[in-house]
Amino acid sequence: MALFDEEPVKPKRAHEIGQDLSMLSVGDLEERIGQLKAEIGRLESELQAKGSTRLAAEALFRRE
């Protein structure tokens, strides 16, 4: 039994590509931009890691 009637905390929704942005506040938009920039950085790091792995494999198999 709770002492206070509290509204349940709504989980923040992830950004969806093509989503209507007109109802978001400036703060919400800035937060989403930060999240998307962090995700881009994560994707670029993974891409670089995969590229390094590919180059190492190519170098290994090119040995004569």
C-alpha positions, -999 to 999 in steps of 0.1 A, spaced: 0 0 0 16 33 -11 15 64 11 12 87 -19 -8 83 -51 19 89 -77 15 88 -114 36 60 -130 68 73 -146 65 71 -183 96 57 -200 112 80 -225 106 70 -260 135 64 -284 136 87 -314 119 73 -344 130 83 -379 103 105 -395 85 111 -363 65 143 -359 87 167 -340 62 196 -336 51 186 -301 86 183 -287 101 211 -266 134 227 -273 149 207 -244 135 175 -258 149 183 -292 183 190 -277 183 158 -257 174 138 -288 201 155 -308 226 145 -281 214 109 -281 216 107 -319 251 122 -320 262 96 -294 246 68 -314 264 81 -346 297 80 -327 290 44 -316 281 34 -352 312 50 -366 334 33 -340 319 -1 -349 324 6 -386 360 15 -380 365 -17 -360 350 -38 -387 371 -20 -413 403 -27 -393 393 -64 -390 386 -66 -427 420 -50 -436 438 -74 -413 421 -104 -429 429 -91 -464 465 -86 -454 467 -122 -439 453 -138 -471 474 -117 -495 507 -131 -481 526 -150 -507 
